[in-house]
Amino acid sequence: MLDFSNLERYRENNRIEAKKAIGGLPDSLWETYSAFANTLGGIILLGVEECPDKSLHPVGILDPDWLLTDFWEIINDPQRVSQNILCETDVQVRTIESKRIIVINVPRARRMDKPVFIGGDITVGTYRRSGDGDYRCTPDEVYAMQRDADYRTQDMRLLGDKGIDVFDYESVRSYRMRMSCVRPGHIWGELEDREFLHCLGALGQDADGNLHPTAAGLLMFGRFTEIRQVFPQYLLTYQEQPGGRNRIVSGEGEWSGNLYDFYFQVDGVFSRCFPDKAVHAALREGLANCIIHADYCGRQGIVITRQPDRITFSNPGVLRIDREAARSGGISDPRNDVLIKMFFLIDIGERIGSGIPGICHTWREKGWSAPILTERFDPEHVTLTLVFGESRKKRIYVPSGRRSDRRQLADARKDAIIEYLTDHVSATPADIAPVLRIRPSAALRLLRQLTQDGIVIAENRSYRLLEKSHEEEKKPT
């Protein structure tokens, strides 16, 4: 939440939007409501203006009760707003500098409630947030949200126009050998290939009892040309920069191009390059996480890039749970449940949402910079960046001589921390340091200063913005 006693420190961004609302509810309010709900959530401030220097200042609303009556009437009208995802406590009247404003805290919508759209037309009334503005979603983005809203995971889809000849049976045999080593005596071990693939979820029956591949089966064991007929944007890439020798790309004709073979080709590179068992295990988890949670109907393929000081895992699709929940673990909402089962049976991947937290734990044990999990929406993709050692980004130049220059830089860094905490809810000094390109110890000093100023509050080893109570805001200065 925002610290309303220091409102001027904030700027409009991906999570904050200010509207004067002097003449009533602006039409653009509903675009922002849709955009926040379909992106990361955010706070709408009514009765607040953005000044030429981008700072926010209250102008006040003469009759907020009348405005709220109008607000609740519109948001509960399905002809104007598809979903009301707010509860009463999400909308509050606050007093700042003797002026009353309305604060609307829009949460990130659950995937089953998306897309949240306005005007009764899902094709033109669906918005998302980018930077400090709202944009109308493309048909592809709307369709991606509708796919994720389905209670059945995407990889369960039966491909009724495909037969069992789509599989690369060398991949199937290799998988079965691994499974027999990991799970000797398993009940499926003696089954014929067709029955085995059916039990595994790689094949499914249609209404007439005929077997066809599932999306999961095609992705896991299919040949590249067959996969591309169903998933036109499908592409798997491992690359090393600059000028690395190892490059693995699906579709080059030297191997099947499916997920199973890609995983073990990349893992083979990791095994040779990272002899430390804990680091290798964490990279295996990052690789599995990238493959399992990808949206293979998305516009981008999987790209894994290794540089001298880091590795990035990027997959199409957005997170299906809140980013902080993904980092803390214990919650899982898989996009491809059958793929999870397939990898789990050969002891790859985690089933309870502990993959990324496990990677974070390994990086903390090594004393390295915290893994960075980012989410982009146009086009949709999630990136996990793992830096080996402290961030090597060039530090911001601190002018010597005049104290006023250093004070200005410190104030700018504090403003950046406030904006970061608005987007990320909570963070550690190690999270903030690479963003500001400073050492964690310097980030800790800035956080402590903001704590002394009453802007942030420490919770264990992390920090969050301090929300002032109504009583505190009303106290005279």
C-alpha positions as CSV (number, residue, x, y, z in Angstrom):
1,M,0.0,0.0,0.0
2,L,1.0,3.6,-0.4
3,D,2.3,5.9,2.3
4,F,-0.2,8.7,1.9
5,S,1.7,11.1,4.0
6,N,4.4,11.1,1.3
7,L,2.2,11.0,-1.7
8,E,4.4,13.5,-3.6
9,R,7.2,10.9,-3.7
10,Y,5.1,8.6,-5.9
11,R,4.8,8.7,-9.7
12,E,2.2,7.1,-12.1
13,N,3.6,3.7,-13.1
14,N,2.6,0.2,-13.8
15,R,0.7,0.0,-10.4
16,I,-0.5,3.6,-9.8
17,E,-2.9,5.8,-11.7
18,A,-4.1,9.2,-10.6
19,K,-7.3,10.9,-11.9
20,K,-8.7,14.3,-10.8
21,A,-12.3,13.2,-11.1
22,I,-13.6,16.7,-10.4
23,G,-16.6,16.4,-12.7
24,G,-17.5,12.8,-11.7
25,L,-16.2,9.4,-12.6
26,P,-14.0,9.7,-15.8
27,D,-14.6,7.1,-18.5
28,S,-10.9,6.2,-18.5
29,L,-11.4,4.9,-14.9
30,W,-12.9,1.7,-16.3
31,E,-10.1,1.2,-18.8
32,T,-7.6,1.4,-15.9
33,Y,-9.7,-1.0,-13.8
34,S,-9.7,-3.5,-16.6
35,A,-5.9,-3.0,-17.2
36,F,-4.9,-3.4,-13.6
37,A,-7.1,-6.5,-13.2
38,N,-5.6,-8.1,-16.3
39,T,-2.0,-7.2,-15.5
40,L,-0.5,-7.0,-12.0
41,G,-3.2,-5.1,-10.1
42,G,-2.8,-1.5,-9.0
43,I,-4.1,1.5,-7.1
44,I,-6.4,4.1,-8.7
45,L,-6.4,7.5,-6.9
46,L,-9.5,9.7,-7.5
47,G,-9.1,13.3,-6.6
48,V,-5.4,13.3,-7.2
49,E,-3.6,15.1,-10.1
50,E,-0.3,14.6,-11.7
51,C,1.8,17.8,-11.8
52,P,4.1,18.8,-14.6
53,D,7.1,17.4,-12.7
54,K,5.2,14.0,-12.5
55,S,4.6,14.3,-8.8
56,L,1.2,13.5,-7.4
57,H,-0.9,16.0,-5.3
58,P,-4.4,15.8,-3.9
59,V,-7.1,18.1,-5.3
60,G,-9.9,16.6,-3.4
61,I,-13.5,15.4,-4.2
62,L,-16.4,17.5,-2.9
63,D,-18.8,14.7,-2.5
64,P,-17.0,11.3,-2.4
65,D,-20.1,9.5,-1.1
66,W,-22.1,10.4,-4.2
67,L,-19.2,9.4,-6.4
68,L,-18.9,6.0,-4.7
69,T,-22.6,5.3,-5.1
70,D,-22.1,5.9,-8.9
71,F,-19.0,3.7,-8.8
72,W,-20.6,0.7,-7.2
73,E,-23.6,0.9,-9.5
74,I,-21.5,0.8,-12.6
75,I,-19.0,-1.9,-11.5
76,N,-21.9,-4.2,-10.6
77,D,-23.6,-3.8,-14.0
78,P,-22.4,-6.7,-16.2
79,Q,-23.3,-4.7,-19.3
80,R,-20.7,-2.2,-18.5
81,V,-18.1,-4.2,-16.5
82,S,-17.7,-7.9,-16.9
83,Q,-16.5,-8.7,-13.4
84,N,-16.5,-6.9,-10.1
85,I,-13.4,-8.3,-8.4
86,L,-13.5,-5.8,-5.6
87,C,-14.8,-6.0,-2.0
88,E,-15.8,-3.1,0.1
89,T,-12.4,-2.8,1.8
90,D,-10.7,-2.3,-1.5
91,V,-12.4,1.1,-1.9
92,Q,-11.7,3.8,0.8
93,V,-12.1,7.5,1.3
94,R,-8.9,9.1,2.8
95,T,-8.1,12.6,3.9
96,I,-4.8,14.1,2.8
97,E,-3.9,17.7,3.5
98,S,-7.5,18.3,4.5
99,K,-8.7,17.0,1.1
100,R,-10.7,13.9,0.6
101,I,-9.7,11.4,-2.1
102,I,-10.9,7.9,-3.1
103,V,-8.4,5.1,-3.1
104,I,-9.4,2.0,-5.2
105,N,-7.1,-1.0,-4.7
106,V,-7.6,-3.2,-7.8
107,P,-6.1,-6.8,-7.2
108,R,-4.7,-8.9,-9.9
109,A,-7.7,-10.9,-11.2
110,R,-7.7,-14.7,-10.8
111,R,-7.0,-16.5,-14.0
112,M,-10.6,-17.9,-14.1
113,D,-12.0,-14.3,-13.9
114,K,-9.9,-13.1,-16.9
115,P,-10.2,-11.3,-19.1
116,V,-11.9,-8.5,-17.1
117,F,-13.4,-6.3,-19.9
118,I,-15.8,-3.3,-20.2
119,G,-18.6,-2.2,-22.5
120,G,-20.0,-5.7,-23.0
121,D,-17.5,-6.5,-25.8
122,I,-14.6,-8.8,-24.9
123,T,-12.8,-8.1,-28.2
124,V,-12.5,-4.3,-27.8
125,G,-13.1,-3.8,-24.1
126,T,-10.1,-5.7,-22.7
127,Y,-7.2,-3.7,-21.5
128,R,-3.7,-4.2,-19.9
129,R,-1.2,-1.9,-18.3
130,S,2.1,-0.9,-19.7
131,G,4.3,1.6,-18.0
132,D,2.0,4.4,-16.8
133,G,-0.7,3.9,-19.5
134,D,-3.4,1.5,-20.5
135,Y,-3.6,-0.2,-23.9
136,R,-6.3,-2.3,-25.6
137,C,-5.4,-6.0,-25.8
138,T,-4.9,-7.7,-29.1
139,P,-7.1,-10.7,-30.0
140,D,-4.2,-13.0,-29.2
141,E,-3.9,-11.6,-25.7
142,V,-7.6,-12.0,-25.1
143,Y,-7.5,-15.6,-26.4
144,A,-4.5,-16.4,-24.1
145,M,-6.4,-15.2,-21.1
146,Q,-9.4,-17.3,-22.1
147,R,-7.2,-20.4,-22.5
148,D,-5.8,-19.9,-19.0
149,A,-9.3,-19.5,-17.6
150,D,-10.2,-23.0,-18.5
151,Y,-10.3,-25.5,-15.6
152,R,-8.6,-28.1,-17.8
153,T,-4.9,-27.5,-18.3
154,Q,-3.8,-26.7,-21.9
155,D,-1.9,-29.9,-22.4
156,M,-4.9,-32.2,-21.8
157,R,-6.4,-31.2,-25.2
158,L,-7.0,-34.3,-27.4
159,L,-5.7,-33.8,-31.0
160,G,-8.4,-35.7,-32.8
161,D,-6.9,-35.2,-36.3
162,K,-3.5,-36.8,-35.3
163,G,-2.5,-40.4,-35.0
164,I,0.1,-42.2,-33.0
165,D,2.6,-41.9,-35.9
166,V,3.4,-38.3,-34.7
167,F,5.7,-39.7,-32.0
168,D,9.5,-40.1,-32.1
169,Y,9.7,-43.6,-30.7
170,E,13.4,-43.2,-29.9
171,S,12.3,-40.5,-27.4
172,V,9.6,-42.8,-26.0
173,R,12.1,-45.7,-25.6
174,S,14.6,-43.4,-23.9
175,Y,11.9,-42.1,-21.5
176,R,10.8,-45.7,-20.6
177,M,14.4,-46.7,-19.9
178,R,14.9,-43.7,-17.5
179,M,11.6,-44.4,-15.8
180,S,12.5,-48.1,-15.3
181,C,15.8,-47.0,-13.6
182,V,14.1,-44.4,-11.4
183,R,11.0,-46.5,-10.6
184,P,11.9,-50.1,-10.9
185,G,9.0,-52.5,-10.8
186,H,6.4,-49.8,-11.7
187,I,3.1,-51.2,-12.8
188,W,3.3,-49.6,-16.2
189,G,6.8,-51.1,-16.9
190,E,5.6,-54.2,-18.8
191,L,2.9,-52.4,-20.9
192,E,3.1,-52.2,-24.7
193,D,4.0,-48.7,-25.9
194,R,0.5,-47.7,-26.9
195,E,-0.9,-48.7,-23.5
196,F,2.0,-47.1,-21.7
197,L,1.5,-43.8,-23.5
198,H,-2.3,-44.0,-22.8
199,C,-1.6,-44.4,-19.0
200,L,1.0,-41.6,-19.1
201,G,-1.5,-39.2,-20.7
202,A,0.3,-38.9,-24.0
203,L,-2.6,-40.6,-25.7
204,G,-6.3,-40.2,-25.1
205,Q,-9.6,-41.8,-26.4
206,D,-12.2,-40.0,-28.5
207,A,-15.9,-40.7,-28.3
208,D,-15.5,-43.7,-30.6
209,G,-12.7,-45.2,-28.5
210,N,-10.0,-44.3,-30.9
211,L,-6.6,-43.3,-29.5
212,H,-5.1,-39.9,-30.5
213,P,-2.2,-37.9,-29.1
214,T,-2.8,-35.3,-26.4
215,A,-1.1,-31.9,-26.6
216,A,1.2,-33.1,-23.8
217,G,2.1,-36.3,-25.6
218,L,2.9,-34.4,-28.9
219,L,5.0,-31.8,-27.1
220,M,6.9,-34.4,-25.0
221,F,7.5,-37.1,-27.6
222,G,6.5,-35.7,-31.0
223,R,8.6,-34.8,-34.0
224,F,9.3,-31.1,-34.6
225,T,7.4,-30.9,-37.9
226,E,4.3,-32.5,-36.3
227,I,4.5,-30.2,-33.3
228,R,4.7,-27.1,-35.5
229,Q,1.5,-28.1,-37.3
230,V,-0.4,-27.8,-33.9
231,F,1.7,-25.1,-32.3
232,P,3.0,-22.8,-35.1
233,Q,5.2,-20.6,-32.8
234,Y,6.8,-23.6,-31.1
235,L,10.6,-23.2,-30.9
236,L,13.2,-24.3,-28.3
237,T,16.5,-22.5,-28.1
238,Y,19.6,-22.8,-25.9
239,Q,22.4,-20.4,-26.8
240,E,25.6,-19.1,-25.3
241,Q,26.8,-15.5,-25.6
242,P,29.1,-14.2,-26.7
243,G,30.3,-16.8,-29.2
244,G,29.7,-19.9,-27.2
245,R,30.2,-23.3,-28.8
246,N,27.0,-24.9,-27.5
247,R,23.9,-24.0,-29.4
248,I,20.8,-26.2,-29.3
249,V,17.8,-25.3,-31.5
250,S,14.7,-27.4,-32.3
251,G,14.0,-27.9,-36.0
252,E,17.6,-28.1,-37.1
253,G,17.0,-31.7,-38.2
254,E,19.7,-33.3,-36.1
255,W,17.4,-34.4,-33.3
256,S,13.6,-34.8,-32.6
257,G,12.9,-31.2,-31.5
258,N,10.6,-32.3,-28.7
259,L,10.6,-31.3,-25.0
260,Y,12.0,-34.5,-23.7
261,D,15.1,-34.5,-25.9
262,F,15.6,-30.7,-25.4
263,Y,15.6,-31.1,-21.6
264,F,18.4,-33.7,-21.6
265,Q,20.5,-32.0,-24.3
266,V,20.5,-28.8,-22.3
267,D,21.0,-30.6,-19.0
268,G,24.0,-32.4,-20.5
269,V,25.6,-28.9,-21.1
270,F,24.8,-27.9,-17.5
271,S,26.3,-31.1,-16.2
272,R,29.6,-30.5,-18.1
273,C,29.8,-26.7,-17.2
274,F,28.6,-26.8,-13.6
275,P,30.3,-29.5,-11.5
276,D,28.9,-28.0,-8.3
277,K,26.0,-30.4,-7.5
278,A,23.8,-27.8,-5.8
279,V,24.1,-25.3,-8.6
280,H,23.5,-28.1,-11.2
281,A,20.4,-29.2,-9.4
282,A,19.1,-25.6,-9.3
283,L,19.7,-25.1,-13.0
284,R,17.9,-28.4,-13.7
285,E,14.9,-27.1,-11.7
286,G,15.0,-23.8,-13.6
287,L,15.0,-25.7,-16.9
288,A,12.1,-27.9,-15.9
289,N,10.2,-24.9,-14.6
290,C,10.7,-23.1,-17.9
291,I,9.4,-26.1,-19.9
292,I,6.5,-27.1,-17.7
293,H,4.9,-23.7,-17.3
294,A,5.2,-22.4,-20.9
295,D,2.2,-21.5,-23.0
296,Y,3.0,-23.3,-26.2
297,C,0.2,-21.4,-28.0
298,G,2.0,-18.1,-27.2
299,R,3.9,-15.9,-29.7
300,Q,7.3,-16.7,-28.4
301,G,9.3,-19.9,-28.0
302,I,11.5,-21.0,-25.1
303,V,14.8,-19.3,-25.0
304,I,17.6,-20.2,-22.6
305,T,20.6,-17.9,-22.7
306,R,23.9,-18.5,-20.9
307,Q,26.4,-15.6,-20.5
308,P,29.6,-15.6,-18.5
309,D,28.0,-14.3,-15.3
310,R,24.3,-15.4,-15.7
311,I,21.7,-17.7,-17.2
312,T,18.2,-16.6,-18.2
313,F,15.2,-18.9,-18.7
314,S,12.5,-17.3,-20.8
315,N,9.2,-19.0,-21.7
316,P,6.0,-17.8,-23.4
317,G,2.9,-17.1,-21.2
318,V,2.4,-15.1,-18.0
319,L,2.4,-16.3,-14.4
320,R,-0.9,-18.0,-13.3
321,I,-0.3,-17.0,-9.6
322,D,1.0,-13.8,-8.1
323,R,4.8,-13.2,-8.5
324,E,5.4,-13.1,-4.8
325,A,3.5,-16.4,-4.3
326,A,5.7,-17.9,-7.0
327,R,8.8,-16.8,-5.2
328,S,7.7,-17.8,-1.8
329,G,6.4,-21.3,-2.9
330,G,3.7,-23.6,-1.5
331,I,1.2,-22.6,-4.1
332,S,0.9,-24.2,-7.5
333,D,-1.4,-23.5,-10.5
334,P,0.2,-25.4,-13.4
335,R,-0.5,-24.6,-17.0
336,N,0.5,-28.1,-18.1
337,D,-0.5,-30.6,-15.5
338,V,0.2,-33.7,-17.7
339,L,3.7,-32.5,-18.6
340,I,4.4,-32.1,-14.8
341,K,3.3,-35.7,-14.3
342,M,5.5,-36.9,-17.2
343,F,8.6,-35.2,-15.8
344,F,7.8,-36.2,-12.2
345,L,7.8,-39.9,-13.1
346,I,11.5,-39.6,-14.1
347,D,12.3,-37.5,-11.0
348,I,12.4,-34.1,-12.7
349,G,10.5,-31.0,-11.5
350,E,8.5,-30.2,-8.4
351,R,4.8,-30.7,-7.9
352,I,4.1,-28.4,-5.0
353,G,5.3,-25.0,-6.2
354,S,8.7,-25.3,-4.5
355,G,10.9,-25.0,-7.7
356,I,11.7,-21.3,-7.7
357,P,12.0,-21.1,-3.8
358,G,14.5,-24.0,-4.0
359,I,16.6,-22.1,-6.6
360,C,16.4,-19.0,-4.4
361,H,17.6,-21.0,-1.4
362,T,20.6,-22.3,-3.3
363,W,21.6,-18.8,-4.5
364,R,21.3,-17.5,-0.9
365,E,23.5,-20.3,0.3
366,K,26.1,-19.3,-2.3
367,G,25.9,-15.7,-1.3
368,W,24.9,-14.7,-4.8
369,S,22.5,-12.0,-6.0
370,A,18.9,-13.1,-5.6
371,P,17.2,-14.7,-8.7
372,I,15.1,-12.2,-10.7
373,L,11.7,-13.2,-11.8
374,T,10.1,-10.9,-14.4
375,E,6.8,-10.9,-16.3
376,R,6.0,-9.2,-19.6
377,F,2.7,-8.9,-21.3
378,D,3.3,-7.8,-24.9
379,P,4.2,-10.4,-26.0
380,E,3.6,-12.5,-22.9
381,H,6.6,-14.2,-21.4
382,V,8.2,-14.9,-18.0
383,T,12.0,-14.7,-17.5
384,L,14.0,-16.1,-14.6
385,T,17.5,-14.6,-14.4
386,L,20.2,-16.4,-12.3
387,V,23.3,-14.3,-11.7
388,F,26.5,-16.1,-10.6
389,G,28.0,-14.0,-7.8
390,E,27.1,-10.4,-7.1
391,S,25.7,-8.3,-9.9
392,R,28.4,-7.1,-12.3
393,K,26.4,-4.2,-13.6
394,K,28.3,-0.9,-13.7
395,R,27.5,1.1,-10.6
396,I,25.9,4.5,-10.9
397,Y,28.5,7.3,-10.8
398,V,28.4,9.3,-7.6
399,P,29.8,12.8,-8.1
400,S,32.5,13.8,-5.7
401,G,32.8,17.3,-4.3
402,R,29.4,18.9,-3.7
403,R,27.3,17.2,-1.0
404,S,24.1,18.4,-2.8
405,D,24.9,16.1,-5.7
406,R,25.2,13.1,-3.4
407,R,22.0,14.1,-1.6
408,Q,20.1,14.4,-4.9
409,L,21.3,10.9,-5.9
410,A,20.3,9.4,-2.5
411,D,16.8,11.0,-2.9
412,A,16.5,9.6,-6.4
413,R,17.5,6.1,-5.2
414,K,14.9,6.4,-2.4
415,D,12.2,7.3,-4.9
416,A,13.3,4.3,-7.0
417,I,13.0,2.0,-3.9
418,I,9.5,3.3,-3.2
419,E,8.4,2.6,-6.8
420,Y,10.0,-0.9,-6.6
421,L,8.2,-1.7,-3.4
422,T,4.9,-0.5,-5.0
423,D,5.4,-3.1,-7.7
424,H,6.8,-5.9,-5.6
425,V,5.1,-5.5,-2.2
426,S,8.2,-6.5,-0.3
427,A,11.9,-6.9,-1.1
428,T,15.3,-7.5,0.5
429,P,18.4,-5.4,0.1
430,A,19.7,-8.1,-2.2
431,D,16.6,-7.7,-4.4
432,I,17.0,-3.9,-4.7
433,A,20.8,-3.7,-5.1
434,P,20.9,-4.9,-8.8
435,V,18.0,-2.6,-9.7
436,L,19.9,0.4,-8.4
437,R,23.3,-1.0,-9.4
438,I,24.7,-0.6,-5.9
439,R,25.9,-3.0,-3.3
440,P,23.4,-4.7,-1.0
441,S,25.0,-2.9,2.0
442,A,24.2,0.5,0.3
443,A,20.7,-0.7,-0.4
444,L,20.3,-1.6,3.3
445,R,21.4,1.8,4.4
446,L,18.8,3.5,2.1
447,L,16.1,1.1,3.4
448,R,17.0,1.9,7.0
449,Q,16.8,5.7,6.2
450,L,13.3,5.2,4.7
451,T,12.4,3.2,7.8
452,Q,13.5,6.1,10.0
453,D,11.5,8.4,7.8
454,G,8.4,6.3,8.5
455,I,8.0,5.3,4.8
456,V,8.9,1.6,4.9
457,I,8.7,-1.0,7.6
458,A,11.0,-4.0,8.2
459,E,9.6,-7.5,8.4
460,N,12.2,-10.1,9.2
461,R,14.8,-9.5,6.5
462,S,12.5,-7.8,4.0
463,Y,11.0,-4.4,3.7
464,R,7.6,-3.1,2.6
465,L,5.8,0.2,2.3
466,L,4.2,1.3,5.6
467,E,0.5,2.0,5.3
468,K,-0.5,4.9,7.6
469,S,-3.8,4.5,9.6
470,H,-6.6,7.0,9.2
471,E,-5.9,8.2,12.7
472,E,-2.3,8.9,12.0
473,E,-3.2,10.8,8.8
474,K,-5.5,13.0,10.7
475,K,-2.9,14.0,13.4
476,P,-1.8,17.6,13.1
477,T,1.8,18.1,12.1
